Amino acid sequence: MPDVEKIADDFAPLRKGLLEFAVLSVVSNGKAYAADILEKLANTPFVTSEGTLYPLLSRLKRESYVSYEWAESEAGPPRKYYVLTNEGEKRLAELHVYWNDLYKSLELLGGKR
């Protein structure tokens, strides 16, 4: 039986590279508070921390893939909710196309198993 933890460690750079794809996918479902994004990622291979998520969200904002809006919260101060922009929708579509191309290429290289 494969050592799942070792395999996960071996593929950490791949997961980190795909984190943008994962976050854009989460935000594509509608307004998302950072804690909501972390919660959605928590039970996936893309689990991450605030220390990784906030810089990524800042970069995605600078690149115009997401924007945010402030909303009042019953639980305390106003919250920043992220939404996908038109550019973000295009980027997500590009990532889907690229991912599918990579998958198909690997299938062709190794044959279906």
Biopython code that builds the backbone (N, CA, C, O; Angstrom):
import numpy as np
from Bio.PDB.StructureBuilder import StructureBuilder

atoms = [
    (1, "MET", "N", (0.850, -1.180, 0.000)),
    (1, "MET", "CA", (0.000, 0.000, 0.000)),
    (1, "MET", "C", (0.898, 1.246, 0.000)),
    (1, "MET", "O", (1.864, 1.303, 0.762)),
    (2, "PRO", "N", (0.595, 2.241, -0.840)),
    (2, "PRO", "CA", (1.447, 3.432, -0.913)),
    (2, "PRO", "C", (1.380, 4.260, 0.372)),
    (2, "PRO", "O", (0.361, 4.303, 1.061)),
    (3, "ASP", "N", (2.495, 4.908, 0.662)),
    (3, "ASP", "CA", (2.571, 5.815, 1.811)),
    (3, "ASP", "C", (1.958, 7.150, 1.387)),
    (3, "ASP", "O", (2.614, 7.968, 0.742)),
    (4, "VAL", "N", (0.697, 7.357, 1.757)),
    (4, "VAL", "CA", (-0.064, 8.524, 1.316)),
    (4, "VAL", "C", (0.600, 9.825, 1.758)),
    (4, "VAL", "O", (0.641, 10.785, 0.988)),
    (5, "GLU", "N", (1.119, 9.872, 2.981)),
    (5, "GLU", "CA", (1.758, 11.095, 3.466)),
    (5, "GLU", "C", (3.006, 11.422, 2.654)),
    (5, "GLU", "O", (3.242, 12.585, 2.328)),
    (6, "LYS", "N", (3.805, 10.413, 2.324)),
    (6, "LYS", "CA", (5.016, 10.635, 1.522)),
    (6, "LYS", "C", (4.643, 11.131, 0.135)),
    (6, "LYS", "O", (5.254, 12.063, -0.388)),
    (7, "ILE", "N", (3.635, 10.500, -0.455)),
    (7, "ILE", "CA", (3.189, 10.926, -1.779)),
    (7, "ILE", "C", (2.710, 12.373, -1.719)),
    (7, "ILE", "O", (3.042, 13.171, -2.595)),
    (8, "ALA", "N", (1.934, 12.715, -0.695)),
    (8, "ALA", "CA", (1.442, 14.086, -0.539)),
    (8, "ALA", "C", (2.612, 15.059, -0.414)),
    (8, "ALA", "O", (2.589, 16.132, -1.017)),
    (9, "ASP", "N", (3.625, 14.699, 0.355)),
    (9, "ASP", "CA", (4.811, 15.557, 0.494)),
    (9, "ASP", "C", (5.531, 15.716, -0.837)),
    (9, "ASP", "O", (5.971, 16.812, -1.184)),
    (10, "ASP", "N", (5.651, 14.625, -1.581)),
    (10, "ASP", "CA", (6.331, 14.667, -2.875)),
    (10, "ASP", "C", (5.638, 15.607, -3.855)),
    (10, "ASP", "O", (6.293, 16.221, -4.697)),
    (11, "PHE", "N", (4.328, 15.720, -3.748)),
    (11, "PHE", "CA", (3.563, 16.528, -4.686)),
    (11, "PHE", "C", (3.193, 17.913, -4.145)),
    (11, "PHE", "O", (2.372, 18.609, -4.743)),
    (12, "ALA", "N", (3.784, 18.312, -3.033)),
    (12, "ALA", "CA", (3.485, 19.624, -2.437)),
    (12, "ALA", "C", (3.699, 20.771, -3.429)),
    (12, "ALA", "O", (2.857, 21.666, -3.495)),
    (13, "PRO", "N", (4.793, 20.781, -4.205)),
    (13, "PRO", "CA", (4.954, 21.887, -5.165)),
    (13, "PRO", "C", (3.854, 21.919, -6.228)),
    (13, "PRO", "O", (3.440, 22.994, -6.661)),
    (14, "LEU", "N", (3.387, 20.758, -6.643)),
    (14, "LEU", "CA", (2.309, 20.705, -7.625)),
    (14, "LEU", "C", (1.024, 21.290, -7.031)),
    (14, "LEU", "O", (0.342, 22.086, -7.678)),
    (15, "ARG", "N", (0.700, 20.891, -5.799)),
    (15, "ARG", "CA", (-0.496, 21.431, -5.131)),
    (15, "ARG", "C", (-0.383, 22.933, -4.958)),
    (15, "ARG", "O", (-1.353, 23.657, -5.178)),
    (16, "LYS", "N", (0.791, 23.411, -4.566)),
    (16, "LYS", "CA", (0.976, 24.849, -4.370)),
    (16, "LYS", "C", (0.752, 25.594, -5.687)),
    (16, "LYS", "O", (0.149, 26.667, -5.707)),
    (17, "GLY", "N", (1.240, 25.018, -6.777)),
    (17, "GLY", "CA", (1.043, 25.635, -8.081)),
    (17, "GLY", "C", (-0.410, 25.657, -8.519)),
    (17, "GLY", "O", (-0.818, 26.529, -9.285)),
    (18, "LEU", "N", (-1.185, 24.708, -8.040)),
    (18, "LEU", "CA", (-2.597, 24.621, -8.407)),
    (18, "LEU", "C", (-3.512, 25.364, -7.436)),
    (18, "LEU", "O", (-4.726, 25.405, -7.634)),
    (19, "LEU", "N", (-2.939, 25.945, -6.398)),
    (19, "LEU", "CA", (-3.757, 26.629, -5.393)),
    (19, "LEU", "C", (-4.549, 27.791, -5.992)),
    (19, "LEU", "O", (-5.697, 28.018, -5.608)),
    (20, "GLU", "N", (-3.950, 28.528, -6.927)),
    (20, "GLU", "CA", (-4.681, 29.616, -7.586)),
    (20, "GLU", "C", (-5.930, 29.064, -8.264)),
    (20, "GLU", "O", (-7.011, 29.640, -8.145)),
    (21, "PHE", "N", (-5.781, 27.962, -8.967)),
    (21, "PHE", "CA", (-6.897, 27.298, -9.639)),
    (21, "PHE", "C", (-7.978, 26.934, -8.616)),
    (21, "PHE", "O", (-9.163, 27.174, -8.845)),
    (22, "ALA", "N", (-7.563, 26.357, -7.498)),
    (22, "ALA", "CA", (-8.504, 25.940, -6.459)),
    (22, "ALA", "C", (-9.238, 27.141, -5.860)),
    (22, "ALA", "O", (-10.455, 27.095, -5.679)),
    (23, "VAL", "N", (-8.512, 28.205, -5.554)),
    (23, "VAL", "CA", (-9.135, 29.388, -4.939)),
    (23, "VAL", "C", (-10.091, 30.056, -5.919)),
    (23, "VAL", "O", (-11.196, 30.441, -5.539)),
    (24, "LEU", "N", (-9.681, 30.197, -7.169)),
    (24, "LEU", "CA", (-10.582, 30.789, -8.162)),
    (24, "LEU", "C", (-11.836, 29.921, -8.325)),
    (24, "LEU", "O", (-12.935, 30.441, -8.519)),
    (25, "SER", "N", (-11.667, 28.614, -8.247)),
    (25, "SER", "CA", (-12.824, 27.712, -8.340)),
    (25, "SER", "C", (-13.794, 27.942, -7.185)),
    (25, "SER", "O", (-15.007, 27.982, -7.390)),
    (26, "VAL", "N", (-13.266, 28.091, -5.981)),
    (26, "VAL", "CA", (-14.120, 28.341, -4.811)),
    (26, "VAL", "C", (-14.851, 29.670, -4.970)),
    (26, "VAL", "O", (-16.059, 29.750, -4.749)),
    (27, "VAL", "N", (-14.119, 30.705, -5.353)),
    (27, "VAL", "CA", (-14.720, 32.035, -5.469)),
    (27, "VAL", "C", (-15.727, 32.086, -6.620)),
    (27, "VAL", "O", (-16.636, 32.916, -6.607)),
    (28, "SER", "N", (-15.575, 31.211, -7.607)),
    (28, "SER", "CA", (-16.508, 31.209, -8.737)),
    (28, "SER", "C", (-17.918, 30.809, -8.323)),
    (28, "SER", "O", (-18.871, 31.036, -9.068)),
    (29, "ASN", "N", (-18.058, 30.214, -7.138)),
    (29, "ASN", "CA", (-19.377, 29.812, -6.643)),
    (29, "ASN", "C", (-20.165, 30.958, -6.034)),
    (29, "ASN", "O", (-21.318, 30.771, -5.644)),
    (30, "GLY", "N", (-19.571, 32.134, -5.945)),
    (30, "GLY", "CA", (-20.249, 33.288, -5.366)),
    (30, "GLY", "C", (-19.369, 33.960, -4.337)),
    (30, "GLY", "O", (-18.231, 33.546, -4.119)),
    (31, "LYS", "N", (-19.887, 34.989, -3.707)),
    (31, "LYS", "CA", (-19.113, 35.736, -2.710)),
    (31, "LYS", "C", (-18.498, 34.789, -1.692)),
    (31, "LYS", "O", (-19.144, 33.858, -1.212)),
    (32, "ALA", "N", (-17.227, 35.050, -1.373)),
    (32, "ALA", "CA", (-16.547, 34.166, -0.424)),
    (32, "ALA", "C", (-15.686, 34.978, 0.527)),
    (32, "ALA", "O", (-14.849, 35.776, 0.103)),
    (33, "TYR", "N", (-15.898, 34.771, 1.781)),
    (33, "TYR", "CA", (-15.094, 35.350, 2.852)),
    (33, "TYR", "C", (-13.855, 34.464, 2.980)),
    (33, "TYR", "O", (-13.938, 33.264, 2.720)),
    (34, "ALA", "N", (-12.719, 35.019, 3.370)),
    (34, "ALA", "CA", (-11.479, 34.234, 3.454)),
    (34, "ALA", "C", (-11.655, 32.975, 4.306)),
    (34, "ALA", "O", (-11.149, 31.909, 3.954)),
    (35, "ALA", "N", (-12.362, 33.097, 5.408)),
    (35, "ALA", "CA", (-12.584, 31.923, 6.263)),
    (35, "ALA", "C", (-13.405, 30.860, 5.532)),
    (35, "ALA", "O", (-13.201, 29.665, 5.741)),
    (36, "ASP", "N", (-14.334, 31.294, 4.675)),
    (36, "ASP", "CA", (-15.119, 30.351, 3.879)),
    (36, "ASP", "C", (-14.218, 29.595, 2.899)),
    (36, "ASP", "O", (-14.369, 28.390, 2.701)),
    (37, "ILE", "N", (-13.287, 30.320, 2.294)),
    (37, "ILE", "CA", (-12.360, 29.706, 1.343)),
    (37, "ILE", "C", (-11.502, 28.676, 2.064)),
    (37, "ILE", "O", (-11.329, 27.555, 1.586)),
    (38, "LEU", "N", (-10.966, 29.065, 3.221)),
    (38, "LEU", "CA", (-10.149, 28.124, 3.997)),
    (38, "LEU", "C", (-10.946, 26.882, 4.373)),
    (38, "LEU", "O", (-10.425, 25.768, 4.328)),
    (39, "GLU", "N", (-12.197, 27.072, 4.741)),
    (39, "GLU", "CA", (-13.052, 25.943, 5.127)),
    (39, "GLU", "C", (-13.298, 25.007, 3.936)),
    (39, "GLU", "O", (-13.252, 23.785, 4.081)),
    (40, "LYS", "N", (-13.559, 25.588, 2.758)),
    (40, "LYS", "CA", (-13.788, 24.758, 1.561)),
    (40, "LYS", "C", (-12.540, 23.954, 1.210)),
    (40, "LYS", "O", (-12.641, 22.808, 0.771)),
    (41, "LEU", "N", (-11.367, 24.549, 1.401)),
    (41, "LEU", "CA", (-10.110, 23.884, 1.055)),
    (41, "LEU", "C", (-9.664, 22.886, 2.125)),
    (41, "LEU", "O", (-8.833, 22.019, 1.857)),
    (42, "ALA", "N", (-10.211, 23.006, 3.323)),
    (42, "ALA", "CA", (-9.731, 22.247, 4.481)),
    (42, "ALA", "C", (-9.727, 20.735, 4.286)),
    (42, "ALA", "O", (-8.795, 20.066, 4.732)),
    (43, "ASN", "N", (-10.722, 20.195, 3.645)),
    (43, "ASN", "CA", (-10.819, 18.738, 3.497)),
    (43, "ASN", "C", (-10.390, 18.273, 2.108)),
    (43, "ASN", "O", (-10.854, 17.248, 1.609)),
    (44, "THR", "N", (-9.504, 19.040, 1.501)),
    (44, "THR", "CA", (-8.990, 18.707, 0.169)),
    (44, "THR", "C", (-7.466, 18.694, 0.223)),
    (44, "THR", "O", (-6.879, 19.106, 1.223)),
    (45, "PRO", "N", (-6.831, 18.231, -0.827)),
    (45, "PRO", "CA", (-5.364, 18.312, -0.872)),
    (45, "PRO", "C", (-4.856, 19.754, -0.901)),
    (45, "PRO", "O", (-3.657, 19.988, -0.749)),
    (46, "PHE", "N", (-5.758, 20.723, -1.093)),
    (46, "PHE", "CA", (-5.377, 22.124, -1.172)),
    (46, "PHE", "C", (-5.486, 22.860, 0.155)),
    (46, "PHE", "O", (-5.468, 24.090, 0.184)),
    (47, "VAL", "N", (-5.598, 22.122, 1.246)),
    (47, "VAL", "CA", (-5.665, 22.759, 2.561)),
    (47, "VAL", "C", (-4.500, 23.741, 2.679)),
    (47, "VAL", "O", (-3.371, 23.433, 2.298)),
    (48, "THR", "N", (-4.793, 24.918, 3.209)),
    (48, "THR", "CA", (-3.763, 25.952, 3.320)),
    (48, "THR", "C", (-4.026, 26.790, 4.559)),
    (48, "THR", "O", (-4.989, 26.560, 5.290)),
    (49, "SER", "N", (-3.159, 27.762, 4.784)),
    (49, "SER", "CA", (-3.278, 28.621, 5.962)),
    (49, "SER", "C", (-3.575, 30.055, 5.535)),
    (49, "SER", "O", (-3.462, 30.412, 4.362)),
    (50, "GLU", "N", (-3.956, 30.860, 6.512)),
    (50, "GLU", "CA", (-4.188, 32.284, 6.242)),
    (50, "GLU", "C", (-2.928, 32.929, 5.688)),
    (50, "GLU", "O", (-2.999, 33.799, 4.820)),
    (51, "GLY", "N", (-1.775, 32.500, 6.192)),
    (51, "GLY", "CA", (-0.493, 33.070, 5.757)),
    (51, "GLY", "C", (-0.184, 32.817, 4.297)),
    (51, "GLY", "O", (0.623, 33.531, 3.702)),
    (52, "THR", "N", (-0.811, 31.819, 3.715)),
    (52, "THR", "CA", (-0.660, 31.545, 2.286)),
    (52, "THR", "C", (-1.821, 32.150, 1.503)),
    (52, "THR", "O", (-1.629, 32.685, 0.411)),
    (53, "LEU", "N", (-3.028, 32.062, 2.064)),
    (53, "LEU", "CA", (-4.215, 32.515, 1.347)),
    (53, "LEU", "C", (-4.234, 34.029, 1.135)),
    (53, "LEU", "O", (-4.500, 34.488, 0.024)),
    (54, "TYR", "N", (-3.960, 34.805, 2.170)),
    (54, "TYR", "CA", (-4.082, 36.260, 2.035)),
    (54, "TYR", "C", (-3.128, 36.839, 0.990)),
    (54, "TYR", "O", (-3.554, 37.685, 0.204)),
    (55, "PRO", "N", (-1.858, 36.427, 0.942)),
    (55, "PRO", "CA", (-1.002, 36.940, -0.141)),
    (55, "PRO", "C", (-1.503, 36.514, -1.527)),
    (55, "PRO", "O", (-1.395, 37.280, -2.484)),
    (56, "LEU", "N", (-2.045, 35.307, -1.635)),
    (56, "LEU", "CA", (-2.583, 34.857, -2.919)),
    (56, "LEU", "C", (-3.784, 35.710, -3.311)),
    (56, "LEU", "O", (-3.885, 36.139, -4.460)),
    (57, "LEU", "N", (-4.690, 35.961, -2.379)),
    (57, "LEU", "CA", (-5.850, 36.811, -2.671)),
    (57, "LEU", "C", (-5.416, 38.222, -3.064)),
    (57, "LEU", "O", (-6.011, 38.827, -3.956)),
    (58, "SER", "N", (-4.388, 38.746, -2.406)),
    (58, "SER", "CA", (-3.866, 40.070, -2.765)),
    (58, "SER", "C", (-3.335, 40.078, -4.195)),
    (58, "SER", "O", (-3.579, 41.021, -4.948)),
    (59, "ARG", "N", (-2.608, 39.024, -4.567)),
    (59, "ARG", "CA", (-2.080, 38.937, -5.930)),
    (59, "ARG", "C", (-3.220, 38.816, -6.939)),
    (59, "ARG", "O", (-3.201, 39.470, -7.982)),
    (60, "LEU", "N", (-4.201, 37.989, -6.632)),
    (60, "LEU", "CA", (-5.339, 37.829, -7.534)),
    (60, "LEU", "C", (-6.100, 39.144, -7.698)),
    (60, "LEU", "O", (-6.628, 39.430, -8.772)),
    (61, "LYS", "N", (-6.154, 39.936, -6.638)),
    (61, "LYS", "CA", (-6.785, 41.268, -6.714)),
    (61, "LYS", "C", (-5.964, 42.198, -7.600)),
    (61, "LYS", "O", (-6.518, 42.895, -8.450)),
    (62, "ARG", "N", (-4.632, 42.211, -7.403)),
    (62, "ARG", "CA", (-3.756, 43.058, -8.240)),
    (62, "ARG", "C", (-3.860, 42.688, -9.712)),
    (62, "ARG", "O", (-3.792, 43.555, -10.583)),
    (63, "GLU", "N", (-4.025, 41.400, -9.986)),
    (63, "GLU", "CA", (-4.118, 40.926, -11.363)),
    (63, "GLU", "C", (-5.538, 41.012, -11.915)),
    (63, "GLU", "O", (-5.810, 40.552, -13.024)),
    (64, "SER", "N", (-6.439, 41.604, -11.135)),
    (64, "SER", "CA", (-7.841, 41.833, -11.523)),
    (64, "SER", "C", (-8.642, 40.553, -11.744)),
    (64, "SER", "O", (-9.605, 40.553, -12.511)),
    (65, "TYR", "N", (-8.255, 39.466, -11.081)),
    (65, "TYR", "CA", (-9.008, 38.217, -11.185)),
    (65, "TYR", "C", (-10.116, 38.150, -10.137)),
    (65, "TYR", "O", (-11.128, 37.477, -10.334)),
    (66, "VAL", "N", (-9.917, 38.850, -9.027)),
    (66, "VAL", "CA", (-10.960, 38.944, -8.010)),
    (66, "VAL", "C", (-11.086, 40.404, -7.594)),
    (66, "VAL", "O", (-10.157, 41.198, -7.747)),
    (67, "SER", "N", (-12.242, 40.729, -7.071)),
    (67, "SER", "CA", (-12.430, 42.014, -6.405)),
    (67, "SER", "C", (-13.069, 41.671, -5.067)),
    (67, "SER", "O", (-13.343, 40.504, -4.784)),
    (68, "TYR", "N", (-13.298, 42.660, -4.270)),
    (68, "TYR", "CA", (-13.949, 42.382, -3.000)),
    (68, "TYR", "C", (-14.906, 43.497, -2.656)),
    (68, "TYR", "O", (-14.830, 44.613, -3.169)),
    (69, "GLU", "N", (-15.802, 43.147, -1.772)),
    (69, "GLU", "CA", (-16.749, 44.122, -1.250)),
    (69, "GLU", "C", (-16.868, 43.899, 0.242)),
    (69, "GLU", "O", (-16.754, 42.772, 0.725)),
    (70, "TRP", "N", (-17.094, 44.959, 0.954)),
    (70, "TRP", "CA", (-17.269, 44.874, 2.400)),
    (70, "TRP", "C", (-18.735, 44.658, 2.713)),
    (70, "TRP", "O", (-19.610, 45.231, 2.064)),
    (71, "ALA", "N", (-18.996, 43.833, 3.705)),
    (71, "ALA", "CA", (-20.376, 43.593, 4.144)),
    (71, "ALA", "C", (-20.391, 43.546, 5.667)),
    (71, "ALA", "O", (-19.474, 43.023, 6.300)),
    (72, "GLU", "N", (-21.438, 44.098, 6.228)),
    (72, "GLU", "CA", (-21.607, 44.071, 7.676)),
    (72, "GLU", "C", (-21.711, 42.629, 8.154)),
    (72, "GLU", "O", (-22.220, 41.758, 7.448)),
    (73, "SER", "N", (-21.224, 42.397, 9.358)),
    (73, "SER", "CA", (-21.271, 41.067, 9.944)),
    (73, "SER", "C", (-21.985, 41.126, 11.281)),
    (73, "SER", "O", (-21.767, 42.044, 12.071)),
    (74, "GLU", "N", (-22.831, 40.154, 11.529)),
    (74, "GLU", "CA", (-23.503, 40.068, 12.816)),
    (74, "GLU", "C", (-22.538, 39.623, 13.905)),
    (74, "GLU", "O", (-22.787, 39.823, 15.094)),
    (75, "ALA", "N", (-21.430, 39.013, 13.479)),
    (75, "ALA", "CA", (-20.474, 38.442, 14.434)),
    (75, "ALA", "C", (-19.334, 39.391, 14.780)),
    (75, "ALA", "O", (-18.419, 39.000, 15.505)),
    (76, "GLY", "N", (-19.358, 40.618, 14.288)),
    (76, "GLY", "CA", (-18.260, 41.530, 14.593)),
    (76, "GLY", "C", (-18.088, 42.585, 13.517)),
    (76, "GLY", "O", (-19.065, 43.086, 12.959)),
    (77, "PRO", "N", (-16.835, 42.919, 13.231)),
    (77, "PRO", "CA", (-16.581, 43.983, 12.249)),
    (77, "PRO", "C", (-16.984, 43.557, 10.833)),
    (77, "PRO", "O", (-17.212, 42.373, 10.584)),
    (78, "PRO", "N", (-17.073, 44.519, 9.908)),
    (78, "PRO", "CA", (-17.409, 44.175, 8.525)),
    (78, "PRO", "C", (-16.410, 43.162, 7.955)),
    (78, "PRO", "O", (-15.247, 43.112, 8.356)),
    (79, "ARG", "N", (-16.894, 42.375, 7.026)),
    (79, "ARG", "CA", (-16.068, 41.338, 6.408)),
    (79, "ARG", "C", (-15.837, 41.663, 4.937)),
    (79, "ARG", "O", (-16.670, 42.278, 4.270)),
    (80, "LYS", "N", (-14.679, 41.229, 4.459)),
    (80, "LYS", "CA", (-14.316, 41.408, 3.057)),
    (80, "LYS", "C", (-14.704, 40.126, 2.315)),
    (80, "LYS", "O", (-14.187, 39.048, 2.610)),
    (81, "TYR", "N", (-15.615, 40.255, 1.354)),
    (81, "TYR", "CA", (-16.044, 39.120, 0.553)),
    (81, "TYR", "C", (-15.462, 39.247, -0.848)),
    (81, "TYR", "O", (-15.573, 40.288, -1.496)),
    (82, "TYR", "N", (-14.842, 38.169, -1.296)),
    (82, "TYR", "CA", (-14.201, 38.150, -2.609)),
    (82, "TYR", "C", (-15.176, 37.633, -3.653)),
    (82, "TYR", "O", (-15.966, 36.726, -3.393)),
    (83, "VAL", "N", (-15.106, 38.225, -4.839)),
    (83, "VAL", "CA", (-15.919, 37.799, -5.977)),
    (83, "VAL", "C", (-15.015, 37.711, -7.205)),
    (83, "VAL", "O", (-14.017, 38.423, -7.317)),
    (84, "LEU", "N", (-15.385, 36.837, -8.106)),
    (84, "LEU", "CA", (-14.647, 36.677, -9.349)),
    (84, "LEU", "C", (-15.015, 37.816, -10.301)),
    (84, "LEU", "O", (-16.190, 38.151, -10.450)),
    (85, "THR", "N", (-14.022, 38.399, -10.932)),
    (85, "THR", "CA", (-14.268, 39.429, -11.942)),
    (85, "THR", "C", (-14.426, 38.751, -13.305)),
    (85, "THR", "O", (-14.260, 37.536, -13.421)),
    (86, "ASN", "N", (-14.745, 39.533, -14.326)),
    (86, "ASN", "CA", (-14.793, 38.982, -15.684)),
    (86, "ASN", "C", (-13.431, 38.424, -16.070)),
    (86, "ASN", "O", (-13.342, 37.367, -16.695)),
    (87, "GLU", "N", (-12.361, 39.141, -15.695)),
    (87, "GLU", "CA", (-11.005, 38.653, -15.971)),
    (87, "GLU", "C", (-10.740, 37.352, -15.216)),
    (87, "GLU", "O", (-10.077, 36.451, -15.730)),
    (88, "GLY", "N", (-11.258, 37.264, -14.002)),
    (88, "GLY", "CA", (-11.105, 36.054, -13.214)),
    (88, "GLY", "C", (-11.837, 34.873, -13.834)),
    (88, "GLY", "O", (-11.344, 33.746, -13.806)),
    (89, "GLU", "N", (-13.012, 35.134, -14.394)),
    (89, "GLU", "CA", (-13.748, 34.073, -15.080)),
    (89, "GLU", "C", (-12.961, 33.579, -16.288)),
    (89, "GLU", "O", (-12.901, 32.377, -16.547)),
    (90, "LYS", "N", (-12.353, 34.514, -17.028)),
    (90, "LYS", "CA", (-11.526, 34.128, -18.178)),
    (90, "LYS", "C", (-10.319, 33.318, -17.724)),
    (90, "LYS", "O", (-9.977, 32.302, -18.330)),
    (91, "ARG", "N", (-9.677, 33.778, -16.649)),
    (91, "ARG", "CA", (-8.509, 33.064, -16.126)),
    (91, "ARG", "C", (-8.885, 31.647, -15.695)),
    (91, "ARG", "O", (-8.161, 30.696, -15.991)),
    (92, "LEU", "N", (-9.999, 31.506, -15.007)),
    (92, "LEU", "CA", (-10.451, 30.192, -14.558)),
    (92, "LEU", "C", (-10.734, 29.293, -15.763)),
    (92, "LEU", "O", (-10.381, 28.113, -15.747)),
    (93, "ALA", "N", (-11.359, 29.830, -16.792)),
    (93, "ALA", "CA", (-11.621, 29.049, -18.005)),
    (93, "ALA", "C", (-10.303, 28.616, -18.654)),
    (93, "ALA", "O", (-10.181, 27.482, -19.118)),
    (94, "GLU", "N", (-9.314, 29.525, -18.688)),
    (94, "GLU", "CA", (-7.995, 29.183, -19.245)),
    (94, "GLU", "C", (-7.345, 28.066, -18.430)),
    (94, "GLU", "O", (-6.762, 27.141, -18.996)),
    (95, "LEU", "N", (-7.444, 28.150, -17.118)),
    (95, "LEU", "CA", (-6.865, 27.120, -16.263)),
    (95, "LEU", "C", (-7.535, 25.766, -16.498)),
    (95, "LEU", "O", (-6.865, 24.734, -16.505)),
    (96, "HIS", "N", (-8.851, 25.768, -16.689)),
    (96, "HIS", "CA", (-9.566, 24.522, -16.980)),
    (96, "HIS", "C", (-9.075, 23.916, -18.303)),
    (96, "HIS", "O", (-8.815, 22.715, -18.383)),
    (97, "VAL", "N", (-8.952, 24.753, -19.330)),
    (97, "VAL", "CA", (-8.483, 24.273, -20.633)),
    (97, "VAL", "C", (-7.069, 23.716, -20.496)),
    (97, "VAL", "O", (-6.767, 22.635, -21.002)),
    (98, "TYR", "N", (-6.213, 24.457, -19.815)),
    (98, "TYR", "CA", (-4.827, 24.022, -19.668)),
    (98, "TYR", "C", (-4.743, 22.713, -18.878)),
    (98, "TYR", "O", (-3.999, 21.806, -19.249)),
    (99, "TRP", "N", (-5.506, 22.623, -17.793)),
    (99, "TRP", "CA", (-5.508, 21.404, -16.980)),
    (99, "TRP", "C", (-5.969, 20.204, -17.811)),
    (99, "TRP", "O", (-5.363, 19.135, -17.755)),
    (100, "ASN", "N", (-7.036, 20.387, -18.576)),
    (100, "ASN", "CA", (-7.534, 19.298, -19.421)),
    (100, "ASN", "C", (-6.503, 18.893, -20.469)),
    (100, "ASN", "O", (-6.358, 17.710, -20.778)),
    (101, "ASP", "N", (-5.789, 19.872, -21.013)),
    (101, "ASP", "CA", (-4.732, 19.591, -21.985)),
    (101, "ASP", "C", (-3.599, 18.790, -21.338)),
    (101, "ASP", "O", (-3.097, 17.832, -21.925)),
    (102, "LEU", "N", (-3.204, 19.186, -20.134)),
    (102, "LEU", "CA", (-2.162, 18.442, -19.418)),
    (102, "LEU", "C", (-2.602, 17.000, -19.169)),
    (102, "LEU", "O", (-1.838, 16.061, -19.391)),
    (103, "TYR", "N", (-3.824, 16.839, -18.713)),
    (103, "TYR", "CA", (-4.349, 15.509, -18.419)),
    (103, "TYR", "C", (-4.347, 14.638, -19.681)),
    (103, "TYR", "O", (-3.893, 13.494, -19.656)),
    (104, "LYS", "N", (-4.856, 15.191, -20.770)),
    (104, "LYS", "CA", (-4.900, 14.439, -22.029)),
    (104, "LYS", "C", (-3.492, 14.084, -22.492)),
    (104, "LYS", "O", (-3.263, 12.976, -22.976)),
    (105, "SER", "N", (-2.556, 15.001, -22.351)),
    (105, "SER", "CA", (-1.172, 14.748, -22.756)),
    (105, "SER", "C", (-0.579, 13.608, -21.945)),
    (105, "SER", "O", (0.091, 12.734, -22.495)),
    (106, "LEU", "N", (-0.822, 13.614, -20.646)),
    (106, "LEU", "CA", (-0.306, 12.523, -19.807)),
    (106, "LEU", "C", (-0.939, 11.186, -20.178)),
    (106, "LEU", "O", (-0.267, 10.155, -20.188)),
    (107, "GLU", "N", (-2.216, 11.210, -20.478)),
    (107, "GLU", "CA", (-2.893, 9.985, -20.908)),
    (107, "GLU", "C", (-2.275, 9.446, -22.191)),
    (107, "GLU", "O", (-2.058, 8.242, -22.321)),
    (108, "LEU", "N", (-1.992, 10.337, -23.143)),
    (108, "LEU", "CA", (-1.393, 9.923, -24.407)),
    (108, "LEU", "C", (0.038, 9.408, -24.210)),
    (108, "LEU", "O", (0.451, 8.445, -24.856)),
    (109, "LEU", "N", (0.778, 10.047, -23.327)),
    (109, "LEU", "CA", (2.152, 9.641, -23.088)),
    (109, "LEU", "C", (2.246, 8.263, -22.433)),
    (109, "LEU", "O", (3.119, 7.463, -22.770)),
    (110, "GLY", "N", (1.362, 8.007, -21.519)),
    (110, "GLY", "CA", (1.451, 6.764, -20.759)),
    (110, "GLY", "C", (0.395, 5.741, -21.093)),
    (110, "GLY", "O", (0.439, 4.615, -20.597)),
    (111, "GLY", "N", (-0.534, 6.109, -21.911)),
    (111, "GLY", "CA", (-1.618, 5.184, -22.176)),
    (111, "GLY", "C", (-2.539, 5.116, -20.981)),
    (111, "GLY", "O", (-2.105, 5.336, -19.851)),
    (112, "LYS", "N", (-3.780, 4.820, -21.208)),
    (112, "LYS", "CA", (-4.741, 4.723, -20.096)),
    (112, "LYS", "C", (-4.399, 3.533, -19.233)),
    (112, "LYS", "O", (-4.019, 2.476, -19.737)),
    (113, "ARG", "N", (-4.534, 3.705, -17.944)),
    (113, "ARG", "CA", (-4.215, 2.628, -17.000)),
    (113, "ARG", "C", (-5.496, 2.131, -16.372)),
    (113, "ARG", "O", (-5.464, 1.221, -15.543)),
]
sb = StructureBuilder()
sb.init_structure("model")
sb.init_model(0)
sb.init_chain("A")
sb.init_seg("    ")
for serial, (resi, resn, name, xyz) in enumerate(atoms, 1):
    if name == "N":
        sb.init_residue(resn, " ", resi, " ")
    sb.init_atom(name, np.array(xyz, "f"), 0.0, 1.0, " ", f" {name:<3s}", serial, name[0])
structure = sb.get_structure()
